[in-house]
Amino acid sequence: MEMIEAFVGQVNSIVWGVPMLILIGATGVFLMAGLLFMPLRKLAHGFKLLLSPATQGEGDIPPFKALMTALSATVGTGNIAGVATAIFLGGPGALFYMWLIALIGMATKYAEAVCAVTFRETDAKGNHVGGPMYYLKNGVGEKYPTLGKLLAPLFALFAAVAAFGIGNGVQANSVADAMSSSFGVPHIATGLIMMAIVAAVLLGGIRRIADVAGALVPLMIILYVGSALVILVINAAAIPDAFALIFHHAFEPASAAGGFAGATVAAAIRFGIARGVFSNEAGLGSAAIAHAAAKTNDPVRQGHIAMLGTFIDTIIVCTMTGLVIITSGLWTSGDTGAALTSASFAMALPGGAEIVSVALAVFAFTTILGWSYYGERSVQYLFGDLAILPYRVIWIVAIPVGATLNLGFIWLLADTLNAMMAIPNLIGLIILGPMVFRATKTYWEKRAANPQSAD
């Protein structure tokens, strides 16, 4: 077992090394440049579409709920523990590179959704299915048949297996740890309760998942961000220094202090980008699976909504976590992960640690729901409709197992497979980029010609 773990660790260091981070960043830059920085220029338009009444069109769930389903799978441990880890390993400057990769990633997430809706299919039950495996098959495969046939099943295979790590076991374990440390609930009890709740939700398919995500995700983001804002008001005098630290250490090494071991600029870049990608998943292609189910006849419209996921996840939620940690001064304490975030919240706000525990539990629970859908769609692509029920049963049974076991190896394997997911997806986005650019140009030309047209 040790040999296998060592081998996976070596593979992980390769697939999440500098070349992968460069590939993710370069793909985002390519797409952002080809879109003429539209995701940044039209951010307000995206929020307008998100808040406008749902349009009619083919699909299974409203565009808003498609975004909430995607956010349910991305807003989670990365926003709470991942930010703290990035600051612990890379210093305050890591937050700057999380912002940078998120702004670039908005173009990536936009392109993923445009491709997902453009190349989606309808299954035997009339459900709309899509995502990287479909745009690799139907989009890339149209230009390069052999490449499309190779990349599509590879993505689906990596996603179906990785889901059990990033989307199931690790999340269940995080919830169990939070409930145990804050409220004394045994791990197995948390696992069994979660298993029952998840089973009840999954029986309703994507529509019920979307309903639950549409209710829980906005509520918890408001609670978590609202609590962070209260703390930042309390720590208002420290905010200017916090931003000074972030920008200074983005370009200058952070010296050792207290329990902080110090960090180079290279570490700030590496861990800022890596934790940023882990948090918002731009480039992995996972969110495209949810956006493919949106009720819309316009892929570009859904793309504008999809890109908001990266902005909300990283620019808003991760920033709040990072600023609370830095303004608290505890980033030099030597703590890391969720413990650092909890201590930073608790330092300024009575019950702050409990708020972090509840937020972590709910975010992790919704991540289990979102990734269950991603895994189901992936296994459906590989083996057909009959594979969905067995996969769903295994998924549900795995929850109490994940809640009670040490998942160090599972986390490592899932993290590795996430990178393996990204490779075929990024290749597909580069090939399909020109199509995305043309569709975007056509959309905005039509709006310019008829400004009064409904979205």
The 8 nearest C-alpha neighbors of each residue, nearest first, counted from 0:
[[1, 3, 2, 4, 5, 408, 6, 7],
 [0, 2, 4, 3, 5, 6, 408, 7],
 [1, 3, 5, 0, 4, 6, 7, 8],
 [4, 2, 6, 0, 5, 1, 7, 8],
 [3, 5, 1, 7, 6, 2, 8, 0],
 [4, 6, 8, 2, 3, 7, 1, 9],
 [7, 5, 3, 9, 8, 4, 2, 10],
 [8, 6, 10, 4, 9, 5, 11, 3],
 [7, 9, 11, 5, 6, 10, 4, 12],
 [10, 8, 6, 12, 11, 7, 5, 13],
 [9, 11, 7, 13, 8, 12, 14, 6],
 [12, 10, 8, 415, 14, 13, 9, 15],
 [11, 13, 9, 16, 15, 10, 14, 8],
 [12, 14, 16, 10, 11, 15, 9, 17],
 [13, 15, 11, 16, 12, 418, 19, 10],
 [16, 14, 12, 13, 19, 11, 418, 20],
 [17, 15, 13, 12, 14, 18, 19, 20],
 [16, 18, 20, 19, 21, 15, 269, 13],
 [19, 17, 21, 20, 16, 22, 15, 14],
 [20, 18, 22, 21, 17, 15, 16, 14],
 [19, 21, 17, 23, 22, 18, 24, 16],
 [20, 22, 24, 18, 19, 23, 25, 17],
 [23, 21, 19, 25, 20, 24, 26, 18],
 [24, 22, 20, 26, 21, 25, 19, 27],
 [23, 25, 21, 27, 22, 26, 20, 28],
 [26, 24, 28, 22, 27, 23, 21, 29],
 [27, 25, 29, 23, 28, 24, 22, 30],
 [26, 28, 103, 24, 30, 107, 25, 29],
 [27, 29, 25, 31, 26, 30, 32, 103],
 [30, 28, 26, 32, 27, 31, 25, 33],
 [29, 31, 33, 27, 32, 28, 106, 34],
 [30, 32, 28, 34, 36, 106, 33, 29],
 [33, 31, 35, 29, 34, 30, 36, 28],
 [34, 32, 30, 35, 31, 29, 436, 36],
 [33, 35, 31, 32, 36, 37, 436, 30],
 [34, 36, 32, 33, 37, 31, 38, 30],
 [37, 35, 31, 34, 38, 39, 32, 40],
 [36, 38, 40, 39, 35, 34, 41, 31],
 [39, 37, 41, 36, 40, 42, 106, 105],
 [38, 40, 37, 42, 41, 36, 102, 105],
 [41, 39, 37, 38, 42, 36, 43, 44],
 [42, 40, 44, 38, 43, 39, 37, 45],
 [41, 43, 45, 44, 39, 38, 40, 46],
 [44, 42, 46, 45, 41, 47, 40, 48],
 [45, 43, 47, 41, 42, 46, 48, 303],
 [44, 46, 303, 42, 48, 304, 43, 47],
 [45, 47, 49, 43, 48, 44, 50, 42],
 [48, 46, 44, 50, 45, 49, 51, 43],
 [49, 47, 51, 45, 46, 50, 44, 304],
 [50, 48, 46, 47, 51, 63, 304, 45],
 [49, 51, 47, 48, 46, 52, 63, 53],
 [50, 52, 48, 49, 47, 53, 54, 46],
 [53, 51, 54, 50, 48, 49, 61, 63],
 [52, 54, 61, 51, 55, 62, 63, 294],
 [55, 53, 52, 56, 295, 294, 454, 61],
 [56, 54, 295, 294, 53, 57, 296, 61],
 [55, 57, 295, 296, 294, 58, 54, 297],
 [56, 58, 294, 295, 296, 55, 59, 293],
 [59, 57, 294, 293, 292, 127, 60, 295],
 [58, 60, 292, 294, 293, 127, 126, 61],
 [59, 61, 293, 294, 58, 292, 206, 64],
 [62, 60, 294, 64, 63, 293, 53, 65],
 [63, 61, 65, 293, 64, 294, 66, 60],
 [64, 62, 66, 65, 61, 49, 67, 53],
 [65, 63, 67, 66, 213, 61, 209, 62],
 [64, 66, 62, 68, 290, 63, 67, 293],
 [67, 65, 69, 63, 64, 68, 70, 305],
 [66, 68, 64, 70, 213, 69, 65, 212],
 [69, 67, 71, 65, 66, 70, 209, 212],
 [68, 70, 286, 66, 67, 71, 72, 289],
 [71, 69, 67, 73, 72, 68, 74, 66],
 [72, 70, 365, 68, 366, 69, 73, 369],
 [71, 73, 366, 369, 70, 69, 370, 74],
 [74, 72, 70, 279, 71, 75, 278, 69],
 [75, 73, 70, 71, 312, 72, 362, 78],
 [76, 74, 362, 363, 77, 78, 73, 359],
 [75, 77, 79, 80, 78, 81, 359, 363],
 [76, 78, 81, 278, 75, 80, 79, 82],
 [79, 77, 317, 76, 75, 81, 82, 278],
 [78, 80, 76, 77, 81, 82, 337, 340],
 [81, 79, 336, 337, 83, 76, 77, 82],
 [80, 82, 77, 84, 83, 78, 79, 274],
 [83, 81, 85, 84, 80, 78, 79, 321],
 [82, 84, 336, 86, 80, 81, 85, 335],
 [83, 85, 87, 336, 81, 82, 86, 335],
 [84, 86, 82, 270, 88, 83, 87, 89],
 [85, 87, 90, 89, 83, 91, 84, 88],
 [88, 86, 84, 85, 90, 89, 335, 83],
 [89, 87, 85, 86, 90, 84, 262, 266],
 [90, 88, 267, 266, 86, 262, 93, 85],
 [89, 91, 86, 92, 87, 93, 262, 88],
 [90, 92, 245, 86, 93, 94, 244, 248],
 [93, 91, 249, 248, 245, 94, 95, 90],
 [94, 92, 271, 267, 89, 96, 91, 95],
 [93, 95, 97, 92, 96, 91, 271, 98],
 [96, 94, 98, 92, 93, 97, 245, 249],
 [95, 97, 99, 271, 98, 93, 94, 272],
 [96, 98, 275, 271, 94, 272, 95, 100],
 [99, 97, 101, 95, 96, 100, 314, 102],
 [98, 100, 96, 102, 101, 97, 95, 103],
 [99, 101, 103, 97, 102, 98, 104, 272],
 [102, 100, 104, 98, 103, 99, 309, 97],
 [103, 101, 99, 104, 105, 100, 98, 310],
 [102, 104, 100, 27, 101, 105, 106, 28],
 [105, 103, 101, 107, 106, 281, 102, 27],
 [104, 106, 306, 108, 107, 102, 103, 309],
 [107, 105, 109, 31, 104, 108, 30, 103],
 [106, 108, 104, 110, 27, 109, 105, 281],
 [107, 109, 111, 105, 306, 281, 110, 106],
 [110, 108, 302, 306, 106, 107, 112, 111],
 [111, 109, 113, 107, 112, 108, 114, 106],
 [112, 110, 108, 114, 109, 287, 113, 115],
 [111, 113, 115, 302, 287, 114, 109, 110],
 [114, 112, 298, 302, 110, 299, 115, 116],
 [113, 115, 117, 111, 112, 116, 118, 134],
 [114, 116, 130, 112, 291, 129, 113, 117],
 [115, 117, 291, 298, 119, 113, 114, 118],
 [118, 116, 114, 115, 298, 119, 113, 134],
 [117, 119, 134, 115, 116, 114, 137, 133],
 [120, 118, 129, 116, 128, 115, 117, 133],
 [119, 121, 128, 127, 129, 122, 118, 133],
 [120, 122, 127, 126, 125, 128, 123, 119],
 [123, 121, 125, 126, 124, 127, 120, 128],
 [122, 124, 125, 121, 126, 384, 383, 127],
 [125, 123, 122, 126, 121, 127, 384, 128],
 [124, 126, 122, 121, 123, 127, 59, 128],
 [127, 125, 121, 122, 124, 128, 59, 123],
 [126, 128, 121, 292, 120, 58, 122, 125],
 [129, 127, 120, 119, 121, 291, 126, 292],
 [130, 128, 119, 291, 133, 115, 288, 120],
 [129, 131, 288, 115, 287, 133, 132, 291],
 [130, 132, 134, 133, 135, 284, 424, 115],
 [133, 131, 151, 135, 130, 134, 155, 154],
 [134, 132, 136, 135, 131, 129, 130, 137],
 [135, 133, 138, 137, 131, 118, 136, 132],
 [134, 136, 139, 147, 132, 151, 133, 138],
 [137, 135, 140, 147, 133, 134, 151, 138],
 [138, 136, 134, 140, 133, 135, 141, 118],
 [139, 137, 134, 140, 141, 135, 136, 118],
 [138, 140, 135, 147, 141, 142, 143, 136],
 [141, 139, 147, 144, 136, 143, 137, 138],
 [140, 142, 138, 139, 143, 144, 137, 136],
 [143, 141, 140, 139, 144, 138, 147, 146],
 [142, 144, 140, 146, 145, 141, 139, 147],
 [145, 143, 140, 147, 146, 141, 148, 142],
 [146, 144, 148, 147, 143, 149, 140, 150],
 [145, 147, 149, 143, 148, 144, 150, 140],
 [146, 148, 140, 136, 135, 144, 139, 150],
 [149, 147, 145, 146, 151, 150, 136, 144],
 [150, 148, 146, 147, 151, 145, 152, 153],
 [149, 151, 153, 147, 423, 152, 148, 146],
 [150, 152, 132, 135, 154, 153, 136, 149],
 [153, 151, 155, 154, 150, 156, 149, 132],
 [154, 152, 150, 156, 151, 155, 157, 149],
 [153, 155, 420, 157, 151, 152, 156, 158],
 [156, 154, 377, 152, 158, 153, 157, 159],
 [157, 155, 153, 159, 158, 154, 152, 160],
 [156, 158, 154, 160, 155, 420, 159, 416],
 [159, 157, 161, 155, 156, 160, 162, 154],
 [160, 158, 374, 156, 377, 162, 157, 161],
 [159, 161, 162, 157, 158, 163, 156, 374],
 [162, 160, 413, 158, 164, 163, 416, 159],
 [161, 163, 166, 164, 160, 159, 165, 374],
 [164, 162, 167, 161, 166, 160, 168, 165],
 [163, 165, 413, 168, 162, 161, 167, 166],
 [164, 166, 162, 413, 169, 167, 163, 161],
 [167, 165, 162, 367, 370, 164, 163, 366],
 [166, 168, 163, 367, 170, 164, 169, 171],
 [167, 169, 401, 164, 171, 170, 163, 172],
 [168, 170, 172, 171, 164, 167, 165, 173],
 [169, 171, 363, 173, 167, 172, 168, 166],
 [172, 170, 402, 168, 174, 173, 169, 401],
 [171, 173, 402, 175, 169, 170, 174, 401],
 [174, 172, 170, 176, 171, 175, 177, 169],
 [173, 175, 360, 177, 171, 172, 176, 178],
 [174, 176, 186, 172, 178, 177, 173, 189],
 [177, 175, 179, 173, 174, 178, 180, 172],
 [178, 176, 356, 174, 180, 179, 175, 181],
 [177, 179, 175, 182, 181, 184, 176, 180],
 [180, 178, 183, 184, 176, 177, 182, 181],
 [181, 179, 177, 178, 183, 182, 176, 184],
 [182, 180, 178, 179, 177, 183, 353, 356],
 [181, 183, 178, 179, 184, 180, 177, 353],
 [184, 182, 179, 180, 181, 185, 178, 186],
 [183, 185, 179, 178, 182, 186, 189, 188],
 [186, 184, 188, 187, 179, 183, 189, 175],
 [185, 187, 175, 189, 188, 403, 402, 190],
 [186, 188, 190, 189, 185, 403, 191, 399],
 [189, 187, 191, 185, 190, 186, 192, 184],
 [190, 188, 192, 186, 187, 191, 175, 193],
 [189, 191, 399, 187, 193, 402, 188, 192],
 [190, 192, 194, 188, 193, 399, 189, 187],
 [193, 191, 189, 195, 194, 190, 188, 196],
 [194, 192, 196, 190, 191, 195, 197, 189],
 [193, 195, 191, 197, 192, 196, 395, 398],
 [194, 196, 198, 192, 193, 197, 199, 191],
 [197, 195, 193, 199, 198, 194, 192, 200],
 [196, 198, 200, 194, 199, 195, 193, 201],
 [199, 197, 195, 201, 196, 200, 194, 395],
 [200, 198, 196, 197, 202, 201, 195, 203],
 [199, 201, 197, 198, 202, 203, 207, 208],
 [202, 200, 198, 203, 204, 199, 197, 208],
 [203, 201, 200, 204, 199, 198, 207, 197],
 [202, 204, 207, 201, 200, 206, 205, 208],
 [205, 203, 201, 206, 202, 207, 208, 200],
 [204, 206, 208, 207, 209, 203, 372, 201],
 [205, 207, 209, 208, 204, 210, 60, 203],
 [208, 206, 203, 210, 209, 205, 204, 200],
 [207, 209, 205, 211, 210, 206, 212, 200],
 [208, 210, 212, 206, 207, 64, 68, 211],
 [211, 209, 207, 213, 208, 212, 206, 214],
 [212, 210, 214, 208, 213, 209, 215, 207],
 [213, 211, 209, 215, 214, 216, 68, 210],
 [212, 214, 210, 67, 64, 211, 209, 215],
 [213, 215, 211, 212, 216, 210, 217, 218],
 [216, 214, 212, 218, 217, 213, 211, 219],
 [215, 217, 219, 212, 218, 214, 220, 213],
 [218, 216, 220, 219, 215, 221, 214, 213],
 [219, 217, 215, 221, 216, 220, 222, 214],
 [220, 218, 222, 216, 221, 217, 223, 215],
 [219, 221, 217, 223, 222, 218, 224, 216],
 [220, 222, 218, 224, 219, 225, 223, 217],
 [223, 221, 219, 225, 220, 224, 226, 218],
 [224, 222, 220, 226, 225, 221, 219, 227],
 [223, 225, 227, 221, 226, 222, 220, 228],
 [224, 226, 228, 222, 227, 223, 221, 229],
 [227, 225, 229, 223, 228, 224, 222, 230],
 [226, 228, 224, 230, 225, 229, 319, 231],
 [229, 227, 231, 225, 230, 226, 224, 232],
 [230, 228, 232, 226, 227, 231, 225, 233],
 [231, 229, 233, 227, 228, 232, 347, 234],
 [230, 232, 234, 228, 233, 235, 229, 227],
 [231, 233, 235, 229, 230, 234, 228, 236],
 [232, 234, 230, 231, 235, 229, 347, 236],
 [235, 233, 231, 232, 237, 236, 230, 326],
 [236, 234, 232, 238, 237, 231, 233, 239],
 [235, 237, 234, 238, 239, 233, 240, 232],
 [236, 238, 235, 326, 240, 234, 239, 241],
 [237, 239, 241, 235, 240, 236, 326, 242],
 [240, 238, 242, 241, 237, 243, 236, 235],
 [241, 239, 243, 238, 237, 242, 244, 326],
 [242, 240, 238, 244, 243, 239, 326, 325],
 [241, 243, 245, 239, 244, 240, 246, 238],
 [244, 242, 240, 241, 246, 245, 247, 239],
 [243, 245, 247, 241, 242, 246, 248, 91],
 [246, 244, 92, 91, 242, 243, 248, 247],
 [245, 247, 249, 243, 244, 248, 92, 242],
 [248, 246, 244, 249, 245, 243, 250, 251],
 [249, 247, 92, 251, 250, 245, 246, 252],
 [248, 250, 92, 246, 247, 251, 245, 264],
 [251, 249, 248, 247, 264, 252, 246, 92],
 [250, 252, 248, 247, 264, 249, 253, 263],
 [253, 251, 263, 264, 248, 262, 254, 250],
 [252, 254, 262, 261, 248, 90, 263, 251],
 [255, 253, 261, 252, 256, 262, 260, 259],
 [254, 256, 261, 260, 259, 253, 257, 262],
 [257, 255, 259, 331, 258, 254, 260, 261],
 [256, 258, 331, 259, 332, 255, 333, 260],
 [257, 259, 333, 332, 331, 256, 260, 334],
 [260, 258, 331, 256, 333, 255, 257, 261],
 [261, 259, 255, 258, 256, 262, 254, 257],
 [262, 260, 255, 254, 253, 259, 256, 263],
 [263, 261, 253, 89, 252, 90, 266, 88],
 [262, 264, 252, 266, 265, 253, 267, 89],
 [263, 265, 267, 252, 266, 250, 251, 268],
 [266, 264, 268, 263, 267, 269, 89, 262],
 [265, 267, 89, 269, 263, 264, 268, 270],
 [268, 266, 89, 93, 264, 265, 92, 270],
 [269, 267, 265, 271, 266, 270, 96, 272],
 [270, 268, 266, 272, 271, 267, 273, 265],
 [269, 271, 273, 85, 272, 267, 274, 268],
 [270, 272, 93, 97, 96, 268, 274, 269],
 [271, 273, 275, 97, 270, 269, 274, 96],
 [272, 274, 270, 276, 275, 271, 269, 277],
 [275, 273, 277, 276, 271, 272, 270, 81],
 [274, 276, 97, 272, 278, 277, 273, 271],
 [275, 277, 280, 273, 278, 279, 274, 281],
 [278, 276, 274, 275, 280, 279, 273, 77],
 [277, 279, 77, 275, 276, 280, 73, 274],
 [278, 280, 309, 276, 73, 281, 312, 277],
 [281, 279, 276, 283, 277, 278, 282, 73],
 [282, 280, 104, 108, 279, 283, 107, 276],
 [281, 283, 284, 421, 280, 107, 425, 23],
 [282, 284, 421, 280, 285, 281, 420, 424],
 [285, 283, 282, 287, 286, 131, 424, 111],
 [284, 286, 287, 283, 288, 373, 280, 130],
 [287, 285, 69, 288, 289, 284, 290, 280],
 [286, 288, 130, 112, 290, 289, 285, 111],
 [287, 289, 130, 286, 291, 129, 290, 285],
 [290, 288, 291, 287, 286, 65, 292, 69],
 [289, 291, 287, 65, 292, 293, 288, 112],
 [290, 292, 116, 129, 115, 288, 289, 293],
 [293, 291, 58, 290, 127, 59, 289, 60],
 [294, 292, 62, 60, 58, 290, 61, 291],
 [295, 293, 58, 56, 57, 61, 60, 59],
 [296, 294, 56, 297, 57, 293, 55, 58],
 [295, 297, 56, 57, 298, 294, 55, 116],
 [296, 298, 300, 299, 295, 301, 116, 117],
 [299, 297, 113, 116, 301, 300, 117, 302],
 [300, 298, 302, 301, 297, 113, 439, 303],
 [299, 301, 302, 303, 297, 298, 304, 454],
 [302, 300, 304, 298, 303, 299, 305, 112],
 [301, 303, 109, 299, 305, 112, 113, 300],
 [304, 302, 45, 300, 301, 305, 306, 109],
 [303, 305, 301, 45, 302, 307, 306, 49],
 [306, 304, 302, 307, 303, 308, 109, 301],
 [305, 307, 109, 105, 108, 308, 304, 303],
 [308, 306, 310, 305, 309, 304, 311, 45],
 [309, 307, 311, 306, 310, 305, 312, 70],
 [310, 308, 312, 279, 307, 311, 105, 306],
 [309, 311, 307, 314, 308, 312, 313, 315],
 [312, 310, 315, 308, 309, 313, 314, 307],
 [313, 311, 309, 316, 310, 279, 308, 74],
 [312, 314, 317, 315, 316, 310, 311, 309],
 [313, 315, 310, 318, 311, 98, 317, 312],
 [314, 316, 311, 318, 313, 317, 312, 319],
 [317, 315, 319, 312, 318, 313, 311, 314],
 [318, 316, 313, 78, 320, 319, 315, 321],
 [319, 317, 321, 315, 320, 316, 314, 322],
 [318, 320, 316, 322, 317, 321, 227, 323],
 [321, 319, 317, 323, 318, 322, 324, 79],
 [320, 322, 318, 324, 319, 323, 317, 325],
 [321, 323, 325, 319, 324, 320, 326, 318],
 [322, 324, 320, 326, 321, 325, 327, 319],
 [325, 323, 321, 327, 343, 322, 326, 330],
 [324, 326, 322, 328, 327, 323, 330, 241],
 [327, 325, 323, 328, 237, 324, 322, 241],
 [326, 328, 324, 325, 329, 343, 323, 346],
 [329, 327, 325, 326, 330, 331, 324, 332],
 [330, 328, 332, 331, 327, 324, 343, 325],
 [329, 331, 328, 332, 325, 324, 87, 333],
 [330, 332, 259, 329, 258, 257, 333, 256],
 [333, 331, 258, 329, 334, 330, 257, 259],
 [332, 334, 258, 259, 331, 335, 330, 257],
 [335, 333, 339, 332, 338, 336, 330, 258],
 [334, 336, 339, 84, 83, 87, 338, 333],
 [337, 335, 80, 84, 83, 338, 339, 81],
 [336, 338, 80, 340, 339, 79, 341, 335],
 [339, 337, 341, 336, 340, 335, 342, 334],
 [340, 338, 335, 334, 342, 337, 341, 336],
 [339, 341, 337, 343, 342, 338, 344, 324],
 [342, 340, 352, 338, 344, 343, 339, 355],
 [341, 343, 345, 339, 340, 344, 346, 338],
 [342, 344, 340, 346, 324, 341, 345, 327],
 [345, 343, 351, 341, 342, 346, 347, 348],
 [346, 344, 351, 352, 342, 348, 343, 347],
 [347, 345, 343, 344, 342, 348, 327, 351],
 [348, 346, 345, 344, 230, 349, 343, 233],
 [347, 349, 351, 345, 344, 346, 350, 230],
 [350, 348, 351, 345, 347, 346, 352, 344],
 [349, 351, 353, 352, 348, 345, 354, 344],
 [352, 350, 345, 344, 348, 354, 349, 353],
 [351, 353, 341, 345, 355, 354, 350, 344],
 [352, 354, 356, 350, 355, 351, 357, 181],
 [355, 353, 351, 357, 352, 356, 358, 350],
 [354, 356, 358, 352, 353, 357, 341, 359],
 [357, 355, 353, 359, 177, 354, 358, 360],
 [356, 358, 360, 354, 359, 355, 361, 353],
 [359, 357, 355, 361, 360, 356, 362, 354],
 [360, 358, 356, 362, 357, 361, 363, 355],
 [359, 361, 174, 357, 363, 358, 362, 364],
 [362, 360, 364, 358, 363, 359, 357, 365],
 [361, 363, 75, 359, 365, 364, 360, 358],
 [362, 364, 366, 170, 360, 75, 361, 365],
 [365, 363, 361, 367, 366, 362, 360, 368],
 [364, 366, 71, 368, 362, 367, 363, 361],
 [365, 367, 72, 363, 369, 71, 364, 368],
 [366, 368, 166, 364, 167, 365, 370, 369],
 [369, 367, 365, 371, 366, 370, 208, 364],
 [370, 368, 72, 366, 371, 372, 367, 71],
 [369, 371, 373, 166, 372, 367, 368, 72],
 [372, 370, 374, 368, 369, 373, 367, 375],
 [371, 373, 375, 370, 374, 369, 376, 368],
 [374, 372, 370, 376, 371, 375, 377, 288],
 [373, 375, 159, 377, 371, 372, 376, 162],
 [376, 374, 372, 378, 377, 373, 387, 379],
 [375, 377, 379, 373, 374, 378, 372, 380],
 [376, 378, 155, 374, 380, 379, 375, 159],
 [377, 379, 381, 375, 380, 376, 382, 159],
 [380, 378, 383, 376, 384, 377, 382, 381],
 [379, 381, 377, 378, 383, 382, 376, 155],
 [382, 380, 378, 379, 383, 377, 152, 155],
 [381, 383, 379, 380, 378, 386, 384, 385],
 [384, 382, 379, 385, 380, 386, 381, 378],
 [383, 385, 379, 386, 387, 382, 123, 380],
 [386, 384, 387, 383, 388, 382, 379, 389],
 [385, 387, 384, 389, 388, 383, 382, 379],
 [386, 388, 390, 385, 384, 389, 375, 379],
 [387, 389, 391, 390, 386, 392, 385, 384],
 [390, 388, 392, 391, 387, 386, 393, 385],
 [391, 389, 393, 387, 388, 392, 394, 386],
 [390, 392, 394, 388, 389, 393, 387, 395],
 [393, 391, 389, 395, 394, 390, 388, 396],
 [394, 392, 396, 390, 391, 395, 397, 389],
 [393, 395, 391, 397, 392, 396, 390, 398],
 [394, 396, 392, 397, 393, 398, 194, 198],
 [397, 395, 393, 398, 394, 392, 399, 194],
 [396, 398, 400, 394, 395, 399, 393, 401],
 [397, 399, 401, 400, 396, 395, 194, 171],
 [400, 398, 190, 402, 401, 191, 397, 187],
 [401, 399, 397, 398, 402, 403, 404, 396],
 [400, 402, 168, 398, 399, 403, 404, 172],
 [401, 403, 172, 171, 399, 190, 400, 175],
 [402, 404, 401, 400, 186, 187, 399, 172],
 [405, 403, 401, 406, 402, 400, 172, 168],
 [406, 404, 407, 403, 401, 408, 172, 409],
 [407, 405, 409, 408, 404, 410, 169, 401],
 [406, 408, 410, 409, 405, 411, 412, 169],
 [407, 409, 411, 410, 406, 412, 4, 405],
 [410, 408, 406, 412, 411, 407, 164, 413],
 [411, 409, 413, 407, 408, 412, 164, 406],
 [410, 412, 408, 414, 409, 413, 415, 407],
 [413, 411, 409, 415, 414, 410, 408, 416],
 [414, 412, 161, 164, 416, 410, 415, 411],
 [415, 413, 417, 411, 412, 416, 410, 418],
 [416, 414, 11, 412, 413, 418, 417, 411],
 [415, 417, 419, 413, 418, 161, 414, 157],
 [418, 416, 420, 414, 419, 415, 413, 161],
 [417, 419, 421, 420, 416, 415, 14, 15],
 [418, 420, 416, 417, 421, 422, 415, 157],
 [421, 419, 417, 154, 418, 157, 422, 283],
 [420, 422, 283, 418, 424, 419, 282, 423],
 [421, 423, 425, 424, 419, 420, 426, 418],
 [424, 422, 426, 150, 425, 421, 427, 154],
 [425, 423, 421, 427, 422, 426, 131, 284],
 [426, 424, 428, 427, 422, 423, 421, 429],
 [425, 427, 423, 429, 424, 428, 422, 430],
 [428, 426, 424, 430, 425, 429, 135, 431],
 [427, 429, 425, 431, 430, 432, 426, 424],
 [428, 430, 432, 426, 427, 431, 425, 26],
 [429, 431, 427, 428, 432, 426, 139, 433],
 [432, 430, 428, 434, 429, 433, 427, 435],
 [431, 433, 435, 429, 434, 428, 430, 436],
 [432, 434, 436, 435, 431, 437, 430, 33],
 [435, 433, 437, 432, 431, 436, 438, 430],
 [434, 436, 432, 438, 433, 437, 439, 110],
 [435, 437, 433, 439, 434, 438, 34, 440],
 [438, 436, 440, 434, 439, 435, 441, 433],
 [439, 437, 441, 435, 440, 436, 442, 434],
 [440, 438, 442, 436, 437, 441, 435, 299],
 [439, 441, 437, 443, 442, 438, 444, 436],
 [440, 442, 444, 438, 439, 443, 437, 445],
 [443, 441, 439, 445, 440, 444, 438, 446],
 [442, 444, 446, 445, 440, 441, 447, 439],
 [443, 445, 447, 441, 446, 442, 440, 448],
 [446, 444, 448, 443, 442, 447, 449, 441],
 [447, 445, 443, 449, 450, 448, 444, 442],
 [446, 448, 444, 445, 449, 450, 443, 442],
 [449, 447, 445, 446, 444, 450, 443, 451],
 [448, 450, 446, 451, 447, 452, 445, 444],
 [451, 449, 446, 447, 452, 448, 445, 453],
 [452, 450, 449, 453, 446, 448, 454, 447],
 [451, 453, 450, 449, 454, 446, 445, 448],
 [454, 452, 451, 450, 446, 54, 449, 51],
 [453, 452, 48, 300, 54, 51, 446, 451]]
